[in-house]
């Protein structure tokens, strides 16, 4: 009977690892649910794509805890439909911390950055990177990212 109940949980076209809550998909989902500021229900916040990149359907706020957040290598943000922020996280490098596209504002203030390598390719809103280890110029930001809004350095 137990085997039959387990088999009934599987859905046609759904990866069995997802159903069983094992594998990379589950690791990504657990990390997101533990580290994202909770604006909406977890199931409506993000989509994990087939290539295991993450599209946020809302904003992505990584400032909620006083603990240092470490983004594991398997977390790769792709598109953010709102803002992306992580002020004061003691981040030294944006590699792994940045999505490809941010449709809102991007905030990396109050960190330990010495470079913007790894920043988003496109930010449709404002890009703020004040009070880091070095002061960046607007020209430097524009050389790294296509910013549609204001740049605050």
QUIUR-V582618 format. One record per residue. N is the residue number from 0. D_CENTER is the distance of its C-alpha to the mean C-alpha in Angstrom with 1 decimal. Layout:
n:d_center
N:D_CENTER
N:D_CENTER
This chain:
n:d_center
0:41.4
1:38.2
2:37.5
3:38.2
4:35.8
5:33.0
6:33.8
7:33.7
8:30.1
9:29.1
10:28.4
11:29.5
12:26.7
13:24.1
14:23.1
15:25.2
16:22.6
17:20.4
18:23.5
19:24.5
20:21.1
21:21.2
22:19.5
23:16.1
24:15.0
25:16.1
26:14.4
27:10.9
28:12.0
29:13.5
30:10.7
31:8.5
32:11.8
33:12.7
34:9.9
35:8.7
36:11.3
37:13.5
38:14.4
39:15.5
40:16.5
41:13.9
42:15.4
43:14.8
44:11.2
45:9.7
46:11.4
47:11.3
48:13.2
49:16.3
50:14.9
51:12.3
52:9.4
53:7.1
54:8.1
55:7.4
56:11.0
57:10.7
58:9.1
59:6.1
60:8.3
61:8.1
62:11.8
63:13.7
64:15.5
65:17.9
66:17.0
67:15.2
68:11.8
69:11.7
70:8.8
71:11.1
72:11.9
73:11.3
74:7.5
75:6.8
76:4.4
77:7.5
78:8.3
79:7.4
80:10.9
81:11.0
82:10.1
83:7.2
84:9.0
85:9.7
86:13.5
87:15.9
88:13.7
89:16.2
90:13.8
91:16.2
92:14.3
93:11.2
94:11.5
95:8.5
96:6.6
97:6.4
98:6.0
99:9.6
100:10.3
101:9.8
102:12.7
103:13.0
104:13.0
105:11.0
106:12.1
107:12.5
108:15.9
109:17.9
110:16.5
111:18.5
112:17.5
113:20.4
114:18.8
115:16.1
116:16.0
117:12.6
118:11.6
119:10.7
120:13.9
121:14.2
122:13.6
123:15.9
124:16.2
125:16.9
126:15.6
127:16.5
128:16.8
129:19.8
130:21.4
131:19.9
132:22.3
133:23.6
134:23.9
135:22.4
136:24.4
137:23.5
138:25.0
139:22.8
140:19.6
141:21.1
142:22.0
143:18.4
144:16.8
145:18.3
146:18.0
147:19.8
148:20.1
149:21.2
150:20.4
151:21.0
152:21.7
